[in-house]
Amino acid sequence: MDALVSKGTILLGGPLGDDVDSGDALLVICADNEAAVPAALAGDPWLDTVLTITRVQLWTLWLRSRAV
């Protein structure tokens, strides 16, 4: 994960909800299309052990704070 963050592949990531140990997390990934996401994560040792991809959804950023 750290290598993917350093490369700029993963832009944001973290657990969902109040229970950080629930296992549910959201990753915002920079990719050309939805099909490129599994390929971008394929080399990560967390894939299929700690990380299981349950859904990939296209997201377009429309708003951004100047502070970011």
C-alpha distances in whole Angstrom, upper triangle without the diagonal:
4,5,5,6,9,10,11,9,8,11,11,10,11,14,17,21,22,21,17,18,19,15,16,13,13,10,12,11,14,15,19,20,19,19,16,14,13,14,11,9,11,10,7,8,8,10,13,13,11,10,13,14,17,18,17,19,20,20,22,22,26,26,24,25,26,25,21
4,5,5,6,9,10,10,9,11,11,11,13,16,19,22,23,22,19,19,21,18,18,16,15,13,14,13,15,17,21,22,21,22,19,16,17,17,13,12,14,12,10,11,11,13,17,16,14,14,17,18,21,21,20,22,23,22,24,23,26,26,24,25,25,23,20
4,5,5,6,9,9,9,12,13,13,16,19,22,25,27,26,22,23,24,21,21,18,17,14,15,13,14,16,19,21,20,20,17,15,16,15,11,11,13,10,9,11,12,14,17,17,16,15,18,18,22,22,20,22,23,23,24,23,27,27,25,26,26,25,21
4,5,5,6,5,6,9,11,11,14,17,20,23,25,25,21,22,23,19,19,16,15,11,11,9,10,12,15,17,17,17,14,12,13,12,8,8,11,10,8,11,12,12,16,17,15,14,16,16,19,19,17,19,19,19,20,20,24,24,22,24,24,23,19
4,5,5,6,5,6,8,9,12,16,19,22,24,23,20,21,22,19,19,15,14,10,10,9,10,13,16,18,18,19,16,14,15,15,11,11,14,13,11,14,14,15,19,19,17,15,18,17,20,20,18,19,19,18,19,18,22,22,19,21,21,20,16
4,5,8,8,9,11,13,16,19,22,25,27,27,23,24,26,23,22,19,18,14,14,12,12,15,18,20,21,21,18,16,18,17,13,13,16,14,13,16,16,17,21,21,20,18,21,21,24,23,21,22,22,21,22,21,24,24,21,22,22,20,17
4,6,8,9,12,14,18,21,23,27,29,29,25,26,27,24,23,20,18,14,13,11,10,12,15,17,18,19,15,14,16,14,11,12,14,13,13,16,17,17,21,22,20,19,21,20,23,22,20,21,20,20,20,20,23,23,21,23,23,22,18
4,6,6,10,12,16,19,21,25,27,27,24,25,26,23,22,18,16,12,10,8,7,10,13,15,16,18,14,13,15,15,11,12,15,15,14,17,17,18,21,22,21,18,20,19,22,20,18,18,17,16,17,16,19,20,18,19,19,19,15
4,6,9,11,15,18,20,23,26,26,23,24,24,21,20,16,14,10,9,6,5,7,11,13,13,14,11,9,12,11,7,9,12,12,12,15,15,15,18,20,18,15,17,15,18,17,14,15,15,15,16,16,19,20,19,21,22,21,17
4,6,7,11,14,16,20,22,22,19,21,21,18,16,13,10,7,6,4,6,9,13,14,14,15,13,10,12,13,9,9,13,13,12,15,14,14,17,18,16,14,15,14,17,16,13,14,14,14,15,15,18,19,17,19,20,19,15
4,7,11,14,16,19,21,22,19,21,22,19,17,13,11,8,5,6,7,10,14,15,15,17,15,13,15,16,13,13,17,17,15,18,17,17,21,21,19,16,18,17,19,17,15,15,14,13,13,12,16,15,14,15,17,15,12
4,7,11,12,15,18,18,16,18,18,16,14,10,8,6,5,7,10,13,16,17,16,19,17,14,16,18,15,14,18,18,16,18,16,17,20,20,17,15,17,16,17,16,15,15,15,13,14,13,16,15,14,15,17,15,12
4,7,9,13,15,15,12,14,15,13,11,7,6,4,6,9,12,15,18,18,17,19,18,14,16,18,15,13,17,17,15,16,14,15,17,17,14,12,14,13,15,15,14,15,16,14,16,15,19,18,17,18,20,18,15
4,7,10,11,11,9,11,12,10,9,5,6,7,9,12,16,18,22,21,20,22,20,17,18,20,18,16,19,20,16,17,14,15,17,17,13,12,14,14,15,15,16,16,18,17,19,18,21,20,19,20,22,20,17
4,7,8,8,5,8,8,7,6,4,6,9,12,15,18,21,24,23,21,23,22,19,19,22,20,18,21,21,18,19,15,16,17,16,13,12,13,14,14,15,16,17,19,18,21,20,23,22,21,22,25,23,20
4,7,8,7,9,8,8,6,5,7,10,13,16,19,21,25,23,21,23,23,19,20,23,22,19,22,24,21,21,18,18,19,18,15,14,14,14,14,14,15,16,18,17,20,19,22,21,21,22,25,23,21
4,6,7,10,8,10,8,9,10,14,16,19,23,25,28,27,24,27,27,23,24,27,25,23,26,27,24,25,21,22,22,21,18,17,17,18,17,17,19,19,21,20,22,22,24,23,22,23,26,24,23
4,6,9,9,11,10,11,13,17,19,22,26,28,31,30,28,30,30,26,27,30,28,26,28,29,26,26,22,23,24,22,19,19,20,20,20,20,22,22,25,23,26,25,26,25,25,25,28,25,24
4,5,5,8,9,10,13,17,20,23,26,28,32,30,28,30,29,26,26,29,27,24,27,28,24,24,20,21,21,20,16,17,18,19,18,20,22,23,25,25,27,27,29,28,27,27,30,28,26
4,6,7,8,8,12,14,17,20,24,26,29,29,26,28,27,23,24,26,24,22,24,25,21,21,17,19,19,17,14,14,16,17,18,19,21,22,24,23,26,25,28,27,26,26,29,26,24
4,5,8,10,13,16,19,22,25,27,31,30,27,28,28,24,23,26,25,22,24,24,21,19,16,18,17,15,12,13,15,17,17,19,21,23,26,25,28,28,31,30,29,29,32,30,27
4,6,9,12,15,19,21,25,26,30,28,25,26,27,23,22,25,24,21,23,24,21,20,16,17,16,15,12,13,13,15,15,17,19,21,24,24,27,27,30,29,29,30,32,30,28
4,6,10,13,16,18,22,23,27,25,22,23,23,19,19,22,21,17,19,20,17,16,13,13,13,12,8,9,10,12,12,14,17,19,22,22,25,25,28,28,28,29,32,30,27
4,7,10,14,16,20,21,24,23,20,21,21,17,17,21,20,17,19,21,18,18,14,14,14,13,10,9,10,10,10,11,14,15,18,18,22,22,25,25,25,26,29,27,25
4,7,10,13,16,18,21,20,18,19,19,15,16,19,17,15,17,19,16,17,13,13,14,14,11,9,10,10,10,11,12,14,16,16,19,19,22,22,22,23,26,24,21
4,7,10,13,15,18,17,15,17,17,13,14,17,15,14,17,19,16,18,14,14,16,16,13,11,11,10,10,10,10,11,13,12,15,15,19,19,18,20,23,22,19
4,6,10,12,15,15,13,15,14,10,12,14,12,11,14,16,14,16,13,13,15,16,13,10,11,10,11,11,10,11,12,11,14,14,18,18,17,19,22,21,17
4,7,9,13,13,12,14,13,10,13,15,12,12,16,17,15,18,16,16,18,19,17,14,15,12,14,12,10,10,10,9,11,11,14,15,14,17,19,18,15
4,6,10,10,10,12,10,7,10,11,9,9,13,15,14,17,15,14,17,19,17,14,15,12,14,13,10,10,10,10,11,12,16,17,16,19,21,20,16
4,7,9,10,12,9,8,12,12,9,11,14,16,15,19,18,17,20,22,21,17,18,15,17,15,12,12,10,10,11,11,15,16,16,19,20,20,16
4,6,7,9,6,6,10,10,8,11,13,15,16,19,19,17,20,22,21,18,18,15,17,15,11,11,10,11,11,13,17,19,19,22,23,23,20
4,7,8,6,8,12,11,10,14,15,18,19,22,22,20,22,25,25,21,21,17,19,16,13,12,10,11,12,14,17,20,20,23,25,25,22
4,6,5,7,10,11,11,13,15,18,19,22,22,19,21,24,24,20,19,15,16,13,10,9,8,10,11,14,17,20,21,25,26,27,24
4,5,6,8,10,10,12,14,17,18,21,19,17,18,21,21,17,16,12,13,10,6,7,6,10,12,15,18,21,22,25,27,28,24
4,6,7,7,9,11,12,15,16,19,19,16,17,21,21,17,15,12,13,11,8,10,10,13,16,19,22,25,25,29,31,31,27
4,6,5,6,9,10,13,14,17,17,15,17,20,20,16,16,13,15,13,10,12,11,14,16,18,21,24,24,27,29,29,25
4,5,5,6,9,11,12,15,14,12,14,17,17,13,12,9,12,10,7,10,10,12,15,17,21,23,23,26,27,27,24
4,5,5,6,9,10,13,12,9,11,14,15,11,10,8,11,10,9,12,13,16,19,21,24,26,26,29,31,30,27
4,5,5,8,10,13,14,11,13,16,17,14,13,12,15,14,12,15,15,18,20,22,26,27,27,30,31,31,27
4,6,7,9,12,13,11,14,16,16,13,14,12,15,14,12,15,15,16,18,20,24,25,25,27,28,28,24
4,6,6,9,9,7,10,12,12,9,10,9,13,13,12,15,16,18,20,21,25,26,26,28,29,28,25
4,6,8,9,7,9,12,13,11,11,11,14,15,14,17,19,21,23,25,28,30,29,32,33,32,28
4,6,9,8,11,12,13,12,13,14,17,18,17,20,21,23,25,26,30,31,30,32,33,32,29
4,5,6,9,10,10,9,11,12,16,17,17,20,21,22,25,25,29,30,29,31,32,30,27
4,5,8,8,8,9,11,13,17,19,19,22,24,25,28,29,32,33,32,33,35,33,29
4,6,5,5,5,8,11,14,16,17,20,22,23,26,27,30,31,30,31,33,31,28
4,5,6,5,6,8,12,14,14,18,20,22,25,26,30,30,30,32,34,32,29
4,6,5,5,8,11,14,15,19,22,23,27,28,32,33,32,34,37,35,32
4,6,7,11,13,16,18,21,24,26,29,30,33,34,33,35,37,35,32
4,7,10,12,15,17,20,23,24,27,27,31,31,30,32,34,32,29
4,7,9,12,13,16,19,20,23,24,28,28,28,30,32,30,27
4,6,9,11,15,18,19,23,24,28,29,29,31,33,32,29
4,6,7,11,14,16,20,21,25,26,26,29,31,30,27
4,7,10,14,16,20,22,25,26,27,29,32,31,28
4,6,10,12,16,18,22,23,24,27,30,30,26
4,7,9,13,16,19,21,22,25,27,28,24
4,6,10,13,16,18,19,23,25,26,23
4,7,10,13,16,17,21,23,24,21
4,7,9,12,14,17,20,21,18
4,6,9,11,15,17,19,16
4,6,8,11,14,15,13
4,7,10,13,15,13
4,7,10,12,11
4,6,8,7
4,5,6
4,5
4
